[in-house]
Amino acid sequence: MEKVELTGDVFEIHDPEEKDSIYFLLKDKIHEFTIGLSDILECLKFAEEKGEVPELPEEWWYMLYGMYPQLSVHREMENEKV
């Protein structure tokens, strides 16, 4: 798996049609690409569910659900397992 690195560039896009307003520029040896904050948060939630990172307070996730509704899909999937 090829390693990517943060370039330090962050883009703010204020477009209601976009799911994110903040994007991070990453690069590998050949490509530059962006990843949105919601994608990073979804990865964090997945890692939390798999026990790879410590559990974060539910109140913290609730605040984010309002800003990034797609994160609540993970919560709905958790509730279905119970």
N, C-alpha and C positions, 0 to 999 in steps of 0.2 A: 504494500500500500504506500503510495507516494505521499510524502509529508507536504502539507501546505502551511503557509505562514501568513500572519496578518501583516498588511502593509502599513497599518496605522491610519489609513484613510477611512473616513466614515462619511456617508452621504445621508442627508436628511431630505426626504421627499414628502411634501405635504400635498398628497393627492388622495381624496376619499375613495378612489377606485382601487388603490393599492392596499394590500393587507398589512403592510409595514410602513413605518415612516423613517426608520433608521436601517441602513444597510452597511455592512462591513466589507471592505475590499480585501480579498485574499488572493494569493498567487501560489502556483507551483512552478516547476522549472520552465513550463511552456505557456501556461494560461493565467489570466487574471479573471476573477469572477467575484460576484457579490453573494452574500448570504444575509437574509433579513433577520432582525432580532427575534421575530416570532419563530423562525426555524431553529434558532439557537435555544430558545426557551422550550420548544417542543422536544429537542434533544435532551435538554436538562430534565424535563419531566419524565421522559422515557428512562433515562439513566437512574432517576430517583425510584421509579417503579421497579426497576430491575435490581435495586440495592447497590448500585455502583457509586452513588453519592449519598451523603446523609439526607434524611428526610427534611424538607423545608416546611416551615409553618404553613398550615392550610390558609391562614389569613393572608399570607403573602400571595399564594396562588389565586385566592378570590379577587384580590385587587387586579391581578393580571388578566383574569377571565373577562373583566369588563373592557380592557384595552385590546385583548387578543382573544376573541371568542373561540377561535379554533383550538385553543388550549383546553377548553372545557370538554372537548371530545374525549380526551384522556380520562377525565374525571367520570364521564358517563360510562366509559368502558370499565373503569374500576368498580363502579356501582353495580354493573351487570354481573360481575364476577362474584359479588357477595351474595 
